[in-house]
Amino acid sequence: MQFTVSLPFATRADRREALIAAGLSLMLAAGMQAPRILGCNFGDEDGSCRWNSPSTLSLWLGTAMWIWSLWLAASISHAWLPQAGDQRPLALGLQILALGLLCPALGRLFAHTHAPLVARSLYDLQVQFSYAAVACLSVEFRQRRRRGDADAESLQLDASALARRLDEARTALLQAQVEPHFLFNTLAHLRRLAQTDTQAARAMLSELRIYLAAALPELRQSETSLGREIELVRAFLALHQRRIGSDRLQLSFEIAPGLDEAVVPSTCLLTLAENAVKHGIAPQVEGGAIRVLAVPDPEQPNMLRLEVADTGAGMAKTSGGGTGLVTLRARLAALHGTEARLSLHLNEPQGLIARVQLPWR
């Protein structure tokens, strides 16, 4: 077995505990030597006390050094104890026994006593082993407390990492639940255009390529930059405008400068735009307009406000309860907790505003 010596002064916490042990040693020594320093003889009839020579100060300091050296020896030898649970109690008992037998030698070293290396009475033996036990057990409980604190910190870090991985997995699952039905409609419309208007079909195919190039990377990650999200939404709405006609769908974008690198949940604006087309514009024969907004929240400057407003059918009984919006709410909660929120508002003179507010990063 290889033994290593670990001095209890390596860290700031060790040095602080060594000073605390020194202070406690001074207090215990004062209690032990108070009758001798004061010259009290409780066996006399009057029980009188008188102040002895100042030389008794060395007796007090010697006793304190004796007690503190026991703690120091216990701290150094503690590293030699086995870590196995079934062997440690026996090793701790042997450590107490060894330090108890060492007490007279330490006492002579610090001029605490002129006694031989063995106890003169049963009382002396009890005192020696009592102090040895206190020193060894205090070091043992200190180490157990440190291990407990380290284990608790490790568990907290593991729990945080696990929660983060769980949020990422939940976000990926929620994203997978978003089914882009419009792809089927777009491909069907593209097939019809290929038969009737090849030039329009080529333009729509180019827009579809742009959309897929922007969409596919976004579906593989939980967050993206606002600039990429706006690019995705532009391509998505351009496809719908091509499919249902520019006379039935008017588009406008209001994006505040300097927000391209702001981090947002991927496909969050896409979900709002898809909801606006599906439930707002498509049910109306005359169509309508969609406006996409991204600005710092005027009411909370540390928040980012994202909006998709339409002039469509307005708020129905099922508004906010569709799969897309429910999924987006869950994703916002997984990524930002209670700091982010999704809300629906009536648009004037008609239609709906879907608003996302989230921390600006």
PyMOL commands that set and color helices and strands:
alter all, ss='L'
color gray80, all
select helices_A, chain A and resi 12-38+56-78+88-109+122-176+182-196+198-218+226-244+268-281+323-339
alter helices_A, ss='H'
color red, helices_A
select strands_A, chain A and resi 223-225+249-255+263-265+288-296+303-310+341-346+352-359
alter strands_A, ss='S'
color yellow, strands_A
deselect
rebuild
show_as cartoon
